[in-house]
Amino acid sequence: MRSGLWLARFRAATFTGLAALTAAIFPMAGFGKANRAGPTSDSPPVRDPDWPFDHPVRTQGPIHPGRPAADDGTAAMADLGLAYAGQSVLITGAGGSIGSELCRQVLAACPARLVMLDTSEAALNDAVRHLPADTGVIPVLGSVADRPLIAHLLKRHEVSVILHAAAYKHVHLVEANARAGILNNTLGTAVLVAAAREAGVARFVLVSTDKAVRPSGVMGASKRLAELIVQDCAARPSGTTFSTVRFGNVFGSSGSVAPVFAEQIARGGPVTLTDPQATRYFMSVTDAVRLVLTAGSTARGGETFLIDMGAPVAIRDLAVAMIRTAGKTLRDAANPRGDIDLVVTGLRPGERLHETVTSATATLPSRVPGILQVVEPGVSEIGVAGLLRDLRALAEGGDDAAMRAFVLTWLATHDGVPGPAIAACVRPAALPCRTTGNGQRAAAGMADTARGAAR
């Protein structure tokens, strides 16, 4: 009985807090499902059947009202169904927040078949269970880094579209488990990209993150390397159209702070903040996935698309709004009799105060409002081949510190302006003039650098 009451309070706090939060903190255009008839910022509020709250959400208008869009995106949205209808689609990470929503929206486009790949039995089962019955989806347990499995899936199911959402995304966990994160996020992407080229898959879309921009830790670095691998393959002759779509946090997902705050509030607090100055970009999962699918369907090859996330949100403001909308008050110096404390825990390894969405010097408009194309330099085919060779050799050694040091140093020497963690990690003596055939010489110097920085 007591656990049932706690669960009811938790759900009430979650939905009530997030509902009011979207109205109070996210008034920017686009936080809700877009009107497929080509809305403007004057579009009236609508009811979204997939929005789990009582209040209506406003349809998406131009992200920057002062900048006229090339068109309203209607043509691109019409192309969306054509891009996936009748196709054999493989979605990796299908049990995650993004992956399961990709499955739902792709199914609405009537694919010939949908192959759902995930390493988590529980997550995959849950994702399949929440899809309409009799859809004929093909759930597969396995890893994107499993080369024989991937080759078998692509051949057996004649896959024509790959939507690659599989990744380890919890920053602090990947930072503490660098080898596992790089094996999955970077080397797994390399396996999938190579298999797609060999099998003649028509379209490949990598789902990436704003943490890949000037990364401050292993998770972001592993995703940036994945982006460069996709760019490299796109630059070579192939029958596959490769593209990347980058965006920020998905509001309410398993990795989002909002459900954590809701649970803490339901328990009576305290609510924990990493830093009162921290900000993040947010977007609803429905919008994010729709724009991923749209961008992927319009790609001609080699693009890195950026979903316009609007303005960043202060995490402290988010927490305070959720406390108030749950019917509680903040306990602080101004209100010592309040209900809920805020406790600052400090940034964890790999985390940073603010995210940035692009390091590019230029962005280009796309056919679709809310989607930009970033112009960023890639890395040579020889450079990427050397990277993969050294990463595989380092993975055999099983040294997390060596792998972390290597990827951060490699990005510092090959990918323009380094992030703060890269700059802190790298010392001139540790910078190799070139990657080595087996990665061992570079790894030894960089592991020493990493351990020195940790001290």
C-alpha positions as CSV (number, residue, x, y, z in Angstrom):
1,M,0.0,0.0,0.0
2,R,2.8,2.4,1.0
3,S,4.7,1.7,-2.2
4,G,1.6,2.2,-4.3
5,L,0.9,5.5,-2.7
6,W,4.5,6.6,-3.3
7,L,4.2,5.6,-7.0
8,A,1.0,7.6,-7.4
9,R,2.7,10.7,-5.8
10,F,5.7,10.2,-8.0
11,R,3.6,10.0,-11.2
12,A,1.5,13.0,-10.1
13,A,4.7,15.0,-9.4
14,T,6.2,14.0,-12.7
15,F,3.3,14.8,-14.9
16,T,2.2,17.9,-13.1
17,G,5.7,19.3,-12.8
18,L,6.6,18.6,-16.4
19,A,3.3,19.9,-17.7
20,A,3.6,23.3,-16.0
21,L,7.3,23.4,-16.8
22,T,6.7,23.3,-20.5
23,A,4.5,26.3,-20.2
24,A,6.6,28.2,-17.7
25,I,10.2,27.5,-18.9
26,F,9.8,26.4,-22.5
27,P,7.7,29.0,-24.1
28,M,9.8,28.9,-27.3
29,A,8.3,27.7,-30.5
30,G,8.7,24.1,-31.3
31,F,8.2,22.4,-27.9
32,G,5.4,20.2,-29.1
33,K,4.5,18.2,-32.2
34,A,4.6,20.3,-35.4
35,N,1.5,20.9,-37.4
36,R,2.0,19.1,-40.6
37,A,0.0,21.7,-42.6
38,G,2.9,24.2,-42.3
39,P,2.2,26.2,-39.1
40,T,3.3,29.7,-38.2
41,S,4.1,31.2,-34.8
42,D,0.4,32.3,-34.8
43,S,-0.9,28.8,-34.9
44,P,-3.4,28.1,-32.2
45,P,-2.7,25.6,-29.4
46,V,-3.6,22.0,-30.3
47,R,-4.0,18.7,-28.5
48,D,-1.2,16.3,-29.2
49,P,-2.4,12.6,-28.7
50,D,1.2,11.7,-27.7
51,W,1.7,14.5,-25.2
52,P,1.2,13.0,-21.7
53,F,-0.1,16.2,-20.1
54,D,-3.5,17.9,-19.8
55,H,-2.6,21.3,-21.3
56,P,-2.4,21.9,-25.0
57,V,0.9,22.5,-26.7
58,R,1.6,25.1,-29.3
59,T,2.4,23.9,-32.8
60,Q,5.8,24.6,-34.2
61,G,6.5,27.8,-35.9
62,P,9.7,29.2,-37.3
63,I,12.5,28.7,-34.8
64,H,13.8,32.2,-35.5
65,P,10.7,34.4,-36.3
66,G,13.0,37.2,-37.5
67,R,14.5,35.0,-40.2
68,P,12.1,33.9,-42.9
69,A,12.2,30.2,-43.7
70,A,12.8,29.0,-47.2
71,D,9.4,27.3,-47.0
72,D,7.2,25.9,-44.4
73,G,8.6,22.4,-44.6
74,T,5.4,20.8,-46.0
75,A,7.2,19.3,-49.0
76,A,9.9,17.7,-46.8
77,M,7.3,16.3,-44.5
78,A,5.5,14.8,-47.5
79,D,8.7,13.2,-48.5
80,L,9.1,11.6,-45.1
81,G,6.5,8.9,-45.7
82,L,8.1,8.2,-49.1
83,A,11.5,7.8,-47.6
84,Y,10.5,5.0,-45.2
85,A,7.4,3.5,-46.7
86,G,8.1,0.1,-48.1
87,Q,11.7,0.1,-46.8
88,S,13.4,-2.5,-44.6
89,V,14.5,-0.3,-41.7
90,L,17.0,-1.2,-39.0
91,I,16.9,0.9,-35.8
92,T,19.7,0.4,-33.3
93,G,19.3,1.3,-29.7
94,A,15.6,0.5,-30.3
95,G,14.9,0.1,-26.6
96,G,16.0,3.6,-25.6
97,S,14.0,6.8,-25.4
98,I,15.0,8.0,-28.9
99,G,15.1,4.5,-30.4
100,S,11.6,3.5,-29.3
101,E,10.1,6.7,-30.6
102,L,12.0,6.2,-33.9
103,C,10.3,2.8,-34.1
104,R,6.8,4.3,-33.4
105,Q,7.2,7.0,-36.1
106,V,8.8,4.8,-38.7
107,L,6.0,2.2,-38.3
108,A,3.5,5.0,-39.0
109,A,5.2,5.4,-42.4
110,C,4.4,1.7,-43.3
111,P,7.9,0.2,-43.8
112,A,8.2,-3.3,-45.4
113,R,9.8,-4.4,-42.1
114,L,11.3,-3.0,-39.0
115,V,14.3,-4.6,-37.3
116,M,14.8,-3.5,-33.7
117,L,18.3,-4.0,-32.3
118,D,19.3,-3.5,-28.7
119,T,21.7,-4.9,-26.1
120,S,19.1,-4.7,-23.3
121,E,16.6,-7.5,-23.1
122,A,14.3,-5.5,-20.7
123,A,14.4,-2.3,-22.8
124,L,13.8,-4.2,-26.1
125,N,10.9,-6.1,-24.6
126,D,9.4,-3.0,-23.3
127,A,9.7,-1.1,-26.6
128,V,8.1,-4.0,-28.5
129,R,5.3,-4.3,-26.0
130,H,4.4,-0.6,-26.4
131,L,4.1,-0.9,-30.2
132,P,0.8,-1.7,-31.9
133,A,0.0,-5.4,-32.0
134,D,0.6,-7.4,-35.2
135,T,3.1,-5.0,-36.7
136,G,5.5,-7.8,-37.6
137,V,8.5,-6.1,-36.0
138,I,11.7,-8.1,-35.7
139,P,13.3,-7.7,-32.2
140,V,17.0,-8.6,-32.1
141,L,19.2,-8.8,-29.0
142,G,22.8,-7.9,-29.8
143,S,25.4,-5.2,-30.1
144,V,26.3,-2.9,-33.0
145,A,29.9,-3.9,-32.4
146,D,29.1,-7.6,-33.3
147,R,30.4,-7.7,-36.8
148,P,29.0,-11.1,-37.8
149,L,25.6,-10.3,-36.4
150,I,25.3,-7.0,-38.2
151,A,26.4,-8.5,-41.5
152,H,23.8,-11.3,-41.0
153,L,21.0,-8.9,-40.2
154,L,21.6,-6.6,-43.1
155,K,21.7,-9.5,-45.6
156,R,18.8,-11.6,-44.2
157,H,16.4,-8.7,-43.8
158,E,17.6,-6.8,-46.9
159,V,18.0,-3.6,-44.9
160,S,17.8,-0.4,-46.9
161,V,17.7,2.2,-44.1
162,I,19.7,2.3,-40.9
163,L,18.8,4.7,-38.1
164,H,21.7,4.4,-35.7
165,A,20.6,5.6,-32.2
166,A,22.5,3.0,-30.1
167,A,25.0,4.6,-27.7
168,Y,26.0,4.7,-24.1
169,K,24.9,8.2,-23.1
170,H,25.2,8.7,-19.3
171,V,28.2,11.0,-19.1
172,H,29.5,10.0,-15.7
173,L,29.1,6.3,-16.4
174,V,31.0,6.5,-19.7
175,E,33.7,8.6,-18.1
176,A,34.2,5.8,-15.6
177,N,34.1,3.1,-18.2
178,A,35.9,4.6,-21.1
179,R,36.8,1.4,-22.9
180,A,33.1,0.2,-22.9
181,G,31.9,3.6,-24.1
182,I,34.4,3.8,-27.0
183,L,33.8,0.2,-28.0
184,N,30.1,0.8,-28.3
185,N,29.8,4.4,-29.4
186,T,32.9,4.6,-31.7
187,L,34.0,1.2,-32.8
188,G,30.4,0.0,-32.9
189,T,29.6,2.8,-35.3
190,A,32.6,1.8,-37.4
191,V,31.4,-1.8,-37.7
192,L,27.9,-0.6,-38.6
193,V,29.1,1.9,-41.2
194,A,31.4,-0.6,-42.9
195,A,28.7,-3.3,-43.0
196,A,26.2,-0.8,-44.5
197,R,28.6,0.1,-47.3
198,E,29.3,-3.5,-48.0
199,A,25.7,-4.5,-48.0
200,G,24.6,-1.6,-50.2
201,V,22.3,0.0,-47.7
202,A,20.7,3.0,-49.3
203,R,20.5,5.4,-46.3
204,F,22.4,5.6,-43.0
205,V,21.6,8.2,-40.3
206,L,23.7,8.6,-37.2
207,V,21.9,10.1,-34.2
208,S,24.4,12.3,-32.4
209,T,24.5,14.8,-29.5
210,D,25.6,18.3,-28.7
211,K,28.1,16.8,-26.3
212,A,30.1,15.8,-29.4
213,V,30.9,19.5,-29.9
214,R,34.3,20.3,-28.3
215,P,33.8,17.4,-26.0
216,S,34.7,17.6,-22.3
217,G,34.7,13.9,-21.6
218,V,34.7,10.4,-23.1
219,M,31.1,10.2,-24.0
220,G,31.2,13.4,-26.1
221,A,34.5,12.4,-27.6
222,S,33.3,8.9,-28.5
223,K,30.3,10.5,-30.3
224,R,32.5,13.0,-32.1
225,L,34.7,10.2,-33.4
226,A,31.5,8.4,-34.5
227,E,30.6,11.6,-36.5
228,L,34.0,11.7,-38.1
229,I,33.7,8.0,-39.1
230,V,30.4,8.7,-40.8
231,Q,31.8,11.7,-42.5
232,D,34.8,9.7,-43.8
233,C,32.6,7.1,-45.3
234,A,30.3,9.7,-46.9
235,A,33.3,11.2,-48.6
236,R,34.2,8.0,-50.4
237,P,32.4,6.5,-53.4
238,S,29.5,4.4,-52.2
239,G,25.9,3.5,-52.8
240,T,25.0,4.6,-49.3
241,T,23.9,8.1,-48.4
242,F,25.5,8.8,-45.0
243,S,24.4,11.7,-42.7
244,T,24.4,12.8,-39.1
245,V,21.8,14.5,-37.0
246,R,22.9,16.3,-33.8
247,F,20.7,17.6,-31.0
248,G,20.6,18.2,-27.3
249,N,18.7,16.7,-24.4
250,V,15.4,14.9,-24.8
251,F,13.0,16.2,-22.2
252,G,11.7,13.5,-19.8
253,S,14.0,10.7,-21.2
254,S,15.7,8.2,-18.9
255,G,18.8,10.3,-19.0
256,S,17.0,13.6,-18.4
257,V,17.1,15.5,-15.1
258,A,13.4,16.1,-15.1
259,P,12.3,12.6,-13.9
260,V,15.0,12.7,-11.3
261,F,13.8,16.0,-10.0
262,A,10.2,14.7,-10.0
263,E,11.2,11.7,-7.9
264,Q,13.2,13.8,-5.5
265,I,10.3,16.2,-5.0
266,A,7.8,13.3,-4.5
267,R,10.1,12.0,-1.7
268,G,10.2,15.4,0.0
269,G,13.6,16.4,-1.3
270,P,16.3,17.5,-1.4
271,V,16.6,18.2,-5.1
272,T,20.2,17.9,-6.3
273,L,21.9,20.2,-8.7
274,T,25.3,19.7,-10.2
275,D,25.8,23.5,-10.4
276,P,23.4,26.4,-10.0
277,Q,24.8,28.0,-13.2
278,A,24.4,24.9,-15.4
279,T,22.3,25.1,-18.5
280,R,21.1,22.6,-21.1
281,Y,19.2,22.5,-24.4
282,F,15.9,20.6,-24.3
283,M,13.5,19.2,-26.9
284,S,10.5,16.8,-26.7
285,V,11.2,13.3,-27.9
286,T,8.4,13.5,-30.5
287,D,9.8,16.6,-32.1
288,A,13.4,15.4,-32.0
289,V,12.6,12.1,-33.7
290,R,10.4,13.7,-36.3
291,L,13.2,16.1,-37.2
292,V,15.8,13.3,-37.3
293,L,13.7,11.3,-39.7
294,T,13.0,14.4,-41.8
295,A,16.7,15.4,-41.9
296,G,17.8,11.9,-42.8
297,S,15.2,11.6,-45.6
298,T,16.5,14.8,-47.2
299,A,20.2,14.1,-47.0
300,R,22.3,13.9,-50.2
301,G,25.3,12.5,-48.4
302,G,27.9,13.8,-45.9
303,E,25.7,16.3,-44.1
304,T,25.8,17.0,-40.4
305,F,22.4,18.4,-39.5
306,L,21.7,20.4,-36.4
307,I,18.3,20.5,-34.8
308,D,17.6,24.1,-33.6
309,M,17.0,23.7,-29.9
310,G,16.0,27.2,-29.1
311,A,17.5,28.9,-26.1
312,P,19.3,26.9,-23.3
313,V,17.5,26.4,-20.0
314,A,19.0,27.0,-16.6
315,I,18.7,23.7,-14.7
316,R,18.1,25.6,-11.4
317,D,15.1,27.4,-13.0
318,L,13.8,24.0,-14.1
319,A,14.1,22.5,-10.6
320,V,12.4,25.5,-8.9
321,A,9.6,25.5,-11.4
322,M,9.0,21.8,-10.8
323,I,9.0,22.3,-7.0
324,R,6.4,25.1,-7.3
325,T,4.1,23.2,-9.8
326,A,4.1,20.2,-7.5
327,G,2.5,22.5,-4.8
328,K,5.7,22.8,-2.8
329,T,8.0,25.8,-1.9
330,L,11.7,26.1,-2.1
331,R,13.5,26.2,1.2
332,D,16.3,28.8,1.1
333,A,17.6,31.8,3.0
334,A,14.6,33.9,1.9
335,N,12.2,31.1,2.9
336,P,13.7,29.0,5.7
337,R,10.2,27.3,6.3
338,G,10.0,26.1,2.7
339,D,9.4,22.4,1.8
340,I,12.2,21.4,-0.5
341,D,15.9,22.1,-0.3
342,L,18.3,22.5,-3.3
343,V,21.6,20.8,-2.7
344,V,24.6,21.5,-5.0
345,T,26.6,18.4,-5.6
346,G,29.2,19.6,-8.1
347,L,29.8,18.6,-11.7
348,R,30.7,15.0,-12.1
349,P,33.7,13.9,-14.3
350,G,33.0,14.5,-18.0
351,E,30.2,17.0,-17.3
352,R,30.3,20.8,-18.1
353,L,28.3,23.9,-17.2
354,H,27.0,24.7,-20.7
355,E,26.6,22.8,-23.9
356,T,27.3,24.2,-27.4
357,V,25.6,22.9,-30.5
358,T,28.3,23.6,-33.0
359,S,31.9,24.4,-33.4
360,A,31.4,25.3,-37.0
361,T,32.2,28.7,-38.4
362,A,29.2,28.5,-40.7
363,T,25.7,27.0,-40.8
364,L,23.5,26.6,-43.8
365,P,19.7,26.6,-43.9
366,S,17.9,23.4,-45.0
367,R,14.6,22.8,-46.6
368,V,13.0,22.2,-43.2
369,P,12.3,24.8,-40.6
370,G,14.2,23.9,-37.4
371,I,17.0,22.1,-39.1
372,L,20.3,23.6,-40.0
373,Q,23.4,22.1,-41.7
374,V,26.7,22.7,-40.1
375,V,29.9,23.1,-42.1
376,E,32.8,21.4,-40.3
377,P,36.1,20.0,-41.6
378,G,36.5,16.2,-41.6
379,V,39.5,14.0,-41.2
380,S,41.3,12.2,-44.0
381,E,40.6,8.5,-44.8
382,I,44.2,7.7,-43.7
383,G,43.7,9.5,-40.4
384,V,40.4,7.7,-39.7
385,A,42.0,4.3,-40.6
386,G,44.8,4.9,-38.2
387,L,42.4,6.0,-35.5
388,L,40.4,2.8,-35.8
389,R,43.5,0.6,-35.9
390,D,44.9,2.2,-32.7
391,L,41.6,2.1,-30.9
392,R,41.2,-1.6,-31.6
393,A,44.7,-2.3,-30.3
394,L,44.1,-0.3,-27.2
395,A,40.8,-2.0,-26.6
396,E,42.7,-5.3,-26.4
397,G,44.7,-3.9,-23.6
398,G,41.7,-3.1,-21.5
399,D,43.1,0.1,-20.0
400,D,40.4,2.7,-19.5
401,A,42.9,5.5,-18.7
402,A,44.9,4.8,-21.9
403,M,41.8,4.8,-24.1
404,R,40.5,8.0,-22.5
405,A,43.8,9.8,-23.0
406,F,44.2,8.5,-26.5
407,V,40.8,9.7,-27.8
408,L,41.1,13.1,-26.2
409,T,44.6,13.6,-27.5
410,W,43.7,12.4,-31.0
411,L,40.8,14.9,-31.2
412,A,43.1,17.7,-30.0
413,T,45.5,17.0,-32.9
414,H,43.0,16.1,-35.6
415,D,39.8,18.0,-34.9
416,G,40.5,21.7,-34.5
417,V,39.8,23.5,-31.2
418,P,39.9,21.1,-28.3
419,G,37.4,21.0,-25.4
420,P,38.5,21.9,-21.9
421,A,39.1,18.3,-20.9
422,I,41.2,17.7,-24.0
423,A,43.3,20.8,-23.3
424,A,43.9,19.7,-19.7
425,C,44.8,16.2,-20.6
426,V,47.3,17.0,-23.4
427,R,50.9,18.0,-22.7
428,P,53.4,18.5,-25.5
429,A,55.5,15.4,-24.5
430,A,52.4,13.2,-24.9
431,L,51.4,14.3,-28.4
432,P,52.5,11.7,-30.9
433,C,53.7,12.9,-34.3
434,R,51.7,10.2,-35.8
435,T,49.6,7.3,-34.7
436,T,51.5,4.0,-34.3
437,G,50.7,0.8,-35.9
438,N,49.6,-0.9,-32.7
439,G,48.8,2.1,-30.6
440,Q,51.1,0.9,-27.7
441,R,53.7,3.7,-27.8
442,A,51.1,6.4,-28.0
443,A,49.0,4.7,-25.3
444,A,51.8,4.5,-22.8
445,G,52.6,8.3,-22.9
446,M,49.0,9.3,-22.9
447,A,48.1,7.0,-20.0
448,D,50.8,8.6,-18.0
449,T,49.4,12.0,-19.0
450,A,45.9,11.1,-17.9
451,R,47.1,9.8,-14.6
452,G,49.2,12.9,-14.0
453,A,46.2,15.1,-14.8
454,A,44.1,13.1,-12.3
455,R,46.6,13.8,-9.6
